[in-house]
Amino acid sequence: MIFDSLITPMNFVIVKDALSQFLANERDNQIRIAKQKGKDEDWIEQNINFAIYPKRYRMPNAQECPCVIVYFDGAIFPEDEQYCNSNCSEATLNLEMYAVGTNEDGDYEQIIKNCDENAEDRLNYLLSQIYKILSSEAGFDKGTAGLVTKSILNGWQDIAHPEMINEAYTILGKNLKYILSFQEPTQMITPVEIREIYTTLNIQDEFIDPLVKIILEEDNGTISNN
């Protein structure tokens, strides 16, 4: 037999979990700053807060916006960085962002700002939030406890446009891409090493991959971050 314990997840799973938590931490910090500046809950919900979905491939509905969906959609392994016990992965990280806008009515039910404008304004700022959190100095390094060794900003593009038949609200989307480099060991990463990463980064239960949970549960109980 090659293995004497359960095969552990590949590192791209751990990186995705870690970056989801990193975004959540920085979002919550921005909310604290906004409160310190006297912004009320309604303003914060409309302009600062956003949901994070590490496992979502369908377009969200209006109630789930604004939000960001975090996932990898592929990787390559450069030939000159392949070894018998570990290969360098150059993986494509996608951050799909969606925002919703509704019409703002003025006196006599006149529309003073339409749903398209509101959706665009929120989505543009959401792109700023995600981009500046992840691209900050040492952002990927700090956010993954050193797993990511190199990041390349690949660009962004629009991915969702308004439904012409819907005049009540608009959902718009953008996709931001990075190419991340990290090792994908072929030897077993131990449960102790996995636990150390998840504990160091204080990754909350909502962002932990189900298979990782099983590994952690078998390794002396579960992480308690709640």
Backbone torsions as a table, in degrees:
resi	resn	phi	psi	omega
1	MET	NA	142.1	179.3
2	ILE	-80.5	-42.5	-173.6
3	PHE	-115.8	148.1	175.8
4	ASP	-114.8	11.7	175.9
5	SER	-151.2	173.8	-179.5
6	LEU	-61.9	139.1	175.7
7	ILE	-65.1	132.2	-177.3
8	THR	-87.4	159.6	-178.4
9	PRO	-64.5	158.0	173.3
10	MET	-70.9	159.9	-173.9
11	ASN	-67.1	-23.5	-179.9
12	PHE	-64.1	-28.7	176.3
13	VAL	-66.8	-44.6	179.7
14	ILE	-65.7	-40.8	178.5
15	VAL	-61.7	-43.3	179.4
16	LYS	-61.8	-45.1	178.2
17	ASP	-60.6	-44.3	-176.9
18	ALA	-65.3	-42.5	-178.8
19	LEU	-70.1	-32.7	175.1
20	SER	-62.1	-43.3	177.9
21	GLN	-67.2	-38.8	178.8
22	PHE	-60.7	-43.8	176.7
23	LEU	-62.4	-42.3	179.8
24	ALA	-62.9	-41.4	179.6
25	ASN	-61.8	-45.7	-177.9
26	GLU	-71.7	-33.9	173.9
27	ARG	-60.8	-46.9	-179.5
28	ASP	-63.8	-34.6	176.8
29	ASN	-65.4	-40.2	177.7
30	GLN	-64.7	-36.6	177.1
31	ILE	-63.6	-41.5	177.9
32	ARG	-62.2	-41.8	179.4
33	ILE	-64.1	-42.2	179.4
34	ALA	-62.2	-40.3	177.9
35	LYS	-64.5	-39.5	178.0
36	GLN	-62.6	-29.0	179.5
37	LYS	-86.8	4.6	174.4
38	GLY	88.8	11.3	179.3
39	LYS	-75.7	139.3	-178.5
40	ASP	-84.4	171.3	-174.8
41	GLU	-61.2	-39.6	-178.5
42	ASP	-64.7	-41.8	179.2
43	TRP	-64.9	-41.9	-179.9
44	ILE	-63.6	-43.1	179.9
45	GLU	-63.2	-36.8	-177.4
46	GLN	-79.1	-29.9	-168.9
47	ASN	-118.1	-22.9	-173.1
48	ILE	-116.6	-46.7	-172.5
49	ASN	-71.1	150.5	172.9
50	PHE	-156.8	152.8	178.5
51	ALA	-90.5	155.4	179.4
52	ILE	-124.6	125.4	-179.4
53	TYR	-120.7	108.3	179.1
54	PRO	-83.2	-7.1	-179.3
55	LYS	-140.8	77.0	179.4
56	ARG	-149.8	128.7	179.3
57	TYR	-123.1	-2.7	176.8
58	ARG	-98.8	150.7	177.1
59	MET	-64.2	132.5	-177.8
60	PRO	-71.5	161.0	173.6
61	ASN	-90.2	177.2	-173.8
62	ALA	-61.0	-36.2	-177.7
63	GLN	-68.7	-20.5	-178.6
64	GLU	-91.8	-3.1	-179.3
65	CYS	-96.3	154.2	-4.2
66	PRO	-74.4	152.0	-177.5
67	CYS	-156.8	165.0	173.8
68	VAL	-132.3	134.9	178.5
69	ILE	-108.1	125.5	-172.8
70	VAL	-110.1	122.8	177.6
71	TYR	-162.1	157.4	170.7
72	PHE	-98.9	140.5	178.1
73	ASP	-119.9	13.2	176.8
74	GLY	160.8	165.8	179.2
75	ALA	-156.9	155.3	171.2
76	ILE	-122.4	158.6	179.2
77	PHE	-123.5	98.6	-178.6
78	PRO	-53.5	135.6	-175.5
79	GLU	-60.8	-35.7	-176.2
80	ASP	-79.8	0.5	177.6
81	GLU	-123.9	28.7	176.8
82	GLN	-105.2	133.0	-177.9
83	TYR	-135.3	170.7	-175.9
84	CYS	-69.8	-22.7	-176.2
85	ASN	-119.1	-5.0	179.2
86	SER	-166.0	140.1	177.8
87	ASN	-122.8	141.0	176.6
88	CYS	-78.1	126.6	178.2
89	SER	-101.4	132.7	170.0
90	GLU	-111.8	96.1	-169.4
91	ALA	-106.8	145.5	-178.8
92	THR	-93.8	112.6	178.1
93	LEU	-92.3	127.7	177.6
94	ASN	-109.5	137.4	173.8
95	LEU	-127.0	95.2	178.4
96	GLU	-83.4	126.1	-177.9
97	MET	-117.0	137.6	179.9
98	TYR	-133.9	142.4	176.4
99	ALA	-139.2	150.8	-179.6
100	VAL	-116.3	146.0	175.3
101	GLY	-131.7	143.0	176.0
102	THR	-119.9	162.8	179.0
103	ASN	-70.2	140.9	173.1
104	GLU	-104.4	120.2	-177.6
105	ASP	-95.5	140.5	175.2
106	GLY	-104.0	-152.6	178.3
107	ASP	-65.5	145.7	177.8
108	TYR	58.9	30.9	176.5
109	GLU	59.0	25.4	173.9
110	GLN	-78.4	136.2	179.4
111	ILE	-78.6	118.4	-179.5
112	ILE	-96.5	-19.3	174.9
113	LYS	-153.3	119.6	-172.9
114	ASN	-84.2	171.4	-173.2
115	CYS	-65.2	-33.2	177.8
116	ASP	-62.0	-45.0	-179.0
117	GLU	-63.5	-44.9	-179.3
118	ASN	-64.7	-40.3	178.9
119	ALA	-65.2	-42.8	-179.7
120	GLU	-64.2	-43.3	-179.4
121	ASP	-61.1	-44.9	-178.6
122	ARG	-69.5	-39.0	-178.5
123	LEU	-67.7	-39.6	178.2
124	ASN	-62.5	-38.9	178.9
125	TYR	-73.5	-34.0	176.4
126	LEU	-62.5	-40.4	175.4
127	LEU	-60.0	-42.8	177.3
128	SER	-60.3	-43.3	179.8
129	GLN	-59.8	-52.6	-175.9
130	ILE	-65.7	-45.6	-178.7
131	TYR	-60.7	-46.4	-174.9
132	LYS	-75.9	-27.4	174.7
133	ILE	-68.4	-50.3	-174.6
134	LEU	-76.8	-33.3	-176.3
135	SER	-90.9	5.5	176.7
136	SER	-65.4	160.7	-178.0
137	GLU	-57.1	126.6	179.8
138	ALA	63.1	19.3	-177.3
139	GLY	-60.2	-53.9	-179.4
140	PHE	-67.7	-36.0	179.1
141	ASP	-65.0	-50.6	179.7
142	LYS	-66.0	-40.9	-175.2
143	GLY	-71.1	-14.5	-179.2
144	THR	-123.6	15.9	-178.5
145	ALA	54.9	36.6	175.2
146	GLY	86.6	0.6	179.5
147	LEU	-63.8	-43.3	179.1
148	VAL	-81.4	123.6	-176.9
149	THR	-102.1	-16.2	-179.0
150	LYS	-157.0	141.1	176.5
151	SER	-133.1	137.8	176.8
152	ILE	-124.8	123.1	176.9
153	LEU	-73.6	119.7	-173.9
154	ASN	-95.6	-14.7	178.2
155	GLY	117.0	175.9	177.0
156	TRP	-135.3	159.8	177.2
157	GLN	-151.5	155.9	174.6
158	ASP	-71.1	140.2	-179.1
159	ILE	-130.6	-10.0	-179.9
160	ALA	-141.1	134.9	-178.9
161	HIS	-123.6	162.1	-175.4
162	PRO	-62.1	148.0	170.7
163	GLU	-80.5	120.0	-173.8
164	MET	-62.4	-26.8	-176.9
165	ILE	-83.6	-9.1	-176.9
166	ASN	-102.7	114.0	-178.7
167	GLU	-104.9	-2.6	-176.8
168	ALA	-85.0	-36.7	179.9
169	TYR	-152.7	164.1	179.3
170	THR	-128.2	134.6	171.4
171	ILE	-113.4	125.5	177.7
172	LEU	-120.0	154.2	-178.8
173	GLY	-141.3	150.7	173.3
174	LYS	-134.5	154.2	176.6
175	ASN	-123.9	123.0	178.0
176	LEU	-105.5	131.3	-176.1
177	LYS	-121.1	141.9	171.9
178	TYR	-129.1	149.8	167.9
179	ILE	-104.2	117.3	-176.9
180	LEU	-110.5	137.8	176.4
181	SER	-106.6	132.1	175.2
182	PHE	-160.4	159.7	-179.6
183	GLN	-78.7	141.2	171.5
184	GLU	-116.9	92.4	-177.8
185	PRO	-63.6	143.8	172.7
186	THR	-92.9	-21.5	172.6
187	GLN	-80.6	163.5	-175.4
188	MET	-70.8	124.7	165.3
189	ILE	-79.3	130.6	-171.8
190	THR	-77.9	154.6	174.8
191	PRO	-56.5	-33.7	178.6
192	VAL	-63.2	-41.8	178.9
193	GLU	-66.6	-39.9	177.5
194	ILE	-63.7	-46.3	179.3
195	ARG	-59.1	-40.2	-179.6
196	GLU	-60.9	-42.0	179.2
197	ILE	-64.2	-49.0	-176.1
198	TYR	-68.3	-32.9	178.2
199	THR	-74.1	-43.6	179.7
200	THR	-58.5	-42.1	-177.7
201	LEU	-88.4	-2.4	179.7
202	ASN	50.6	49.9	-177.6
203	ILE	-73.7	124.0	-176.5
204	GLN	-75.8	158.3	-174.5
205	ASP	-55.6	-36.5	-176.3
206	GLU	-64.7	-19.0	-177.6
207	PHE	-106.1	1.1	-176.3
208	ILE	-90.1	126.6	178.5
209	ASP	-59.6	140.0	-177.4
210	PRO	-55.1	-40.2	-179.9
211	LEU	-67.6	-36.1	176.5
212	VAL	-62.9	-39.1	178.3
213	LYS	-58.7	-41.7	179.8
214	ILE	-62.8	-44.6	179.1
215	ILE	-60.1	-43.5	-177.6
216	LEU	-69.6	-37.2	179.0
217	GLU	-64.8	-35.4	178.9
218	GLU	-75.0	-22.1	-179.6
219	ASP	-95.7	75.6	172.2
220	ASN	62.4	47.3	173.7
221	GLY	91.0	-177.2	-176.2
222	THR	-102.3	160.4	173.6
223	ILE	-72.4	137.7	177.2
224	SER	-115.4	97.3	-179.0
225	ASN	-114.9	-1.2	-172.4
226	ASN	-80.9	NA	NA
